[in-house]
Amino acid sequence: MTVSGRKSKSTAQKRSRKYWRIVLLLSGFIIVIALLVVIFGGLFWVLFPGNPRFQLKRIEVHSDGWWNNRERLIAQRLGVTPGEDNLFDHHLAALRQRTANLPGVARAEIDRIPPDTLRIKITERIPRAFLG
């Protein structure tokens, strides 16, 4: 009777040790993943949005019509401030959507040209009539 009691005790201890080993392994894995996310997130911020070398200095607007070379007006309408904003502060999809919502714009393509330029290509709608 004592022999079987010892066996069951050692089996329970083995199971407990195995359980804690698995818990420690998973905890270590989660900690490593969290550290990698923090490190790569910090590196991304330091290299791109937090980098003063990527300060937006120029906006180029290319169009076949009225919007051609109207950089100040486009910057004002999009809420982009050359000289203050970073090139990576704004999401291109949101800027593209805001540009497409401007009157007379059918489609817009927006590209970042490192280190300091935002290029906007506008395809304008064809007017059906002119007033005045």
N, C-alpha and C positions, 0 to 999 in steps of 0.2 A: 504494500500500500504506500509506503514511503517512496518507493522507486517511481511509481507512476505519478505521484505528486511532484517529484523533482522534474520528471520529464515534462509535465504540463507547465511547470513554472519556467523552465528554460525555453520551451516553445513560445510561451507568452512573451518572455523577454526578447526573444529573437524577432517576433512580430513587432513588438514595440520599437526595437532598435531600427528595424527596416522602415517602419512608418516615419520615424523621426529623420532618418537619412533622406527619405523622399521629400519630406517637408523642407529640410535644410537645402536640398538640391534645388527644389522649385523656388524657394526664397532667394537663393543666390542667383538663379537664372533671372528672376524678375528684377532684382537689384542691378544686375549687369545691363539688362535691356533699358531700364530707367536711366542709368548713367550714360549709356550710348545716346539715348534720345536727348538728354540735356546737353551733352557735349556737342553733338551735331547741330542741335538747334542754336546753341551759342555761337558755334563757328559760322553757321549760315548768317546769323544776324551781324556778326562782326565783319564778315566778308562782303555782304551785300547791302542791306538797308542801313546798317550802322557805319558804313564806310564813307568818309567824306570825299573820297575820290569819285564816287558815283553821284555827285551832286548834279541835279538837272540844270544845264546851262542853256541848252538850245532846244527849240521845237521847230521841226521842219514840217510844213504843210504843203502837200502836192495835190493839185486838183486841176481839172480841165476848165473849171468855171470860176464862179464868184469866190469860192473859199481859197483859191490859190494865194499863197504868201500872206495869209491873214493869221499869223502866229499868235499875236496878242489876243485877238478875239477868241480864237480856239482855246487858248490857255485860260482865259476868263470864263468861258462857257463850261469848260471841263473841271474847273477848280484846281488847276495845276499852276504852281508858282515857280517859274524858273529862277534859279539863284537861291531858293530856300528848300524846295523839295528834293528828295532823293529819287534817283531813277527807278528804284525798286519799291517806293512807297505806295504806288498805285497799281492796282490789278489791271492788266491789259483788257480783260474781258469787260470790266465795268467801264473803262474809258471808251472802248469800242461801242458799247451799248449807248452811252451818253452821246457820243459823236453821231451815231446813226439816228438818234432822236432829234437832232438839230434840223431845222427847216431846210429843205432843199437837198438833204443828204440821203442818198439811197443806200450806200454801203461805205464802211470805213475799215481800213487796215491800219493797225498801230503796231509799231516795232520799237524795241529798245536798241539803240546803237551805243554800246559802251564806249567811252566812259561817261558821256554827258548829254546824249541826244535822244529825243523822242521823235520818231518819224511817223507822220500821219498821212496816209493816202486816202483821199476822199473821192468816191464816185458819186457824182451829183445826179439828182433826178432831172429828167428832161421836162422843161415846163411846157404845158399845153397851150398857155396863152400868156402874153405879157400885158401888164396894165400900165398905163401912163407912158 
